[in-house]
Amino acid sequence: MQFLNTFRGRLLLILVLLLVAMLGVQFYLNYLTQQENDELTVAQSKALVAGIALGTAGITSPEERVYQLIDRPGQSFLDAEARSRIIDVIIIDDKWQVSDSLNEEYWPTEAEDGSLSYKMLGDLTGLPPLMEPGKLGEDLQRFPNRQANSKSDNEAHAVPIDTSKGRWYVMVLLKNDRSEAAWRAARPLLVTLAVLSLSTLITFWLVWRFTRPIANLSDAARRIGDGDLAVRVPGEDRGDEMGRLARQFNEMTAEIEKSMLLEEQLRQAEKSAVIGRLGSAIAHEIRNPLNYINLTLDHLRSKFAPEEPGERENFQKLTTQLKAEVARIDQQITDFLNYSRPATPSLRPADARAVVEESLRLVEGQASEKGIKISVVEHEGVPKVNGDPEYLRSVFNNLFINAVQAMNADGGHLNVKISRDDGFVRFDVSDTGSGISADNLPKIFEPYFSTKETGTGLGLAIVQKVIEVHGGSIDVESAEGEGTKFTVKLPKAVTSE
């Protein structure tokens, strides 16, 4: 049974079934044809015997014609089937004259003096060919139909009858439908042709069905060669070799895809490690001068500020701008280090609203200058989050700063909603800013991607990294010109009652 589940077993079984079916049909048709031929032979023989018997009766009863013998009540010469097969029964006397016939055209005619004028056998035309003429000996020359007539479908049988008046003949003309015989001979050939045609169609279907998986494999191999590792070959549910081959091919493709993904992740990890080490070294070298610059600016502001009020105000403004730029550079270095270093938060229960409000203080001044209205809505029963407050503040700092920067000086709204969501605390941060284009939306969490003229492009990448480390998730919805909404989910803290 296991062999029948294979491609070769099924194909061999189907071919055997086709062969058996063709041989069975051929045998049955030959059997029917043989039966029909036997029945035809028997019917012809019965008709011939009946015709000879009728002719013999006509010889022995010269006072009655053969047609009268047929019509005689209770006659047993001819039944209905014999009548349908006999064309004519011709009685030929010893002088080769047609003594009697079923065909009245061959009857003798009576002259005016009462004498009978007989037709001679040699004068008859249109007779069917004589069967087995060699048995008639020298008398054969008297028969006009001694040579076969290919135009006639019928046959004639001549039987000699020795009488007291000499040798007479009874010639029986029988119907023989050659078209029917040709049909009987051709029928097996036609059926065989039909069976062969059907077998050919089934074979074509089988070849297509069994080679289709090979074509699928070839197409899949070509697509994999073009770099499409997501392709899969259909037909895994088949139980034969093709199904096993498809499963193994798909498993191989999946493993290749995993290997490629792991290789890409490894390259990214190596790249990040190299960048992290290099960045740490560069950050250390940059931060030392920055600290010196920052201390020097404080010293200048306290010791060398001009006495004149106007100059003093301008001096304070310039030094403040310098300190702000130094702080911005220091923050970019901090962002870079935070992204390149592994995050190791100290998880503990933290109040969700307190974390949000502490981060909002960072942008309150800039939001007030732009006329931005800030609202915080907290649903009842919101649990504490399981997280590191310092890391979480960096998350909301980035989200709130981006929201405020996305809105222009005409004002807008920054809305924060805090709610519970099946074991998580949910934060919805939405703004009415410029929004994010559909082309840029899939890229915003990629490191070093930014649409701003200034910035490292690490803010949202750090946000995603911190949230994932906390076991949470972040989603974004945005429409250009309509605003942006970030949805952050963080696991709730498990507290003892």
Number of C-alpha atoms within 10 A of each C-alpha: 6 8 10 14 13 17 16 13 15 15 16 13 13 16 15 12 12 19 15 12 14 20 14 12 16 17 13 13 18 16 12 14 17 13 12 14 14 12 12 14 12 12 15 19 13 17 25 23 16 21 29 25 17 24 29 19 16 24 23 10 12 11 9 13 18 26 17 12 19 17 11 11 8 8 11 12 20 20 13 7 12 20 16 12 19 22 18 19 28 27 28 25 21 15 13 19 20 24 24 26 23 19 13 9 9 18 18 18 13 11 9 7 6 8 10 12 13 16 19 17 21 14 10 13 9 10 17 24 23 23 15 11 19 11 11 15 8 8 12 16 13 13 19 17 22 19 14 14 15 9 9 15 14 20 20 24 20 24 16 15 18 11 13 6 9 10 14 22 25 26 22 26 24 24 18 18 12 12 10 10 15 10 12 18 13 12 15 19 14 12 15 17 13 13 19 15 12 14 18 13 12 15 16 12 12 15 12 13 11 14 13 14 19 16 13 16 20 13 14 22 19 12 15 17 10 9 11 14 19 13 15 21 22 15 16 18 11 15 14 18 13 21 19 15 18 22 19 14 18 21 13 12 21 16 13 15 17 13 12 13 12 12 12 12 12 12 12 12 13 12 12 16 14 13 15 20 15 11 17 18 11 12 18 12 11 14 16 11 11 17 14 11 15 18 13 12 19 15 12 14 16 10 9 12 16 14 9 8 10 9 12 15 13 13 16 17 12 13 16 15 11 15 18 13 12 17 15 13 16 17 14 18 20 15 19 23 17 19 20 19 13 12 14 11 15 12 14 14 16 18 16 24 19 12 20 21 14 14 21 20 13 13 18 17 12 15 26 13 11 17 16 22 14 17 10 15 13 14 9 9 8 18 20 21 27 23 25 18 22 11 21 22 19 18 24 21 22 16 20 25 18 16 27 24 16 18 22 15 14 9 17 21 19 23 18 22 16 21 18 20 14 8 14 22 22 24 24 19 21 22 26 22 24 18 20 21 12 11 8 12 15 11 13 19 19 15 16 15 17 18 10 10 6 7 16 16 20 21 28 20 19 24 23 19 19 25 20 14 14 23 14 18 18 16 11 16 13 20 15 13 12 12 21 21 21 18 16 22 25 25 22 23 19 13 9 4 3
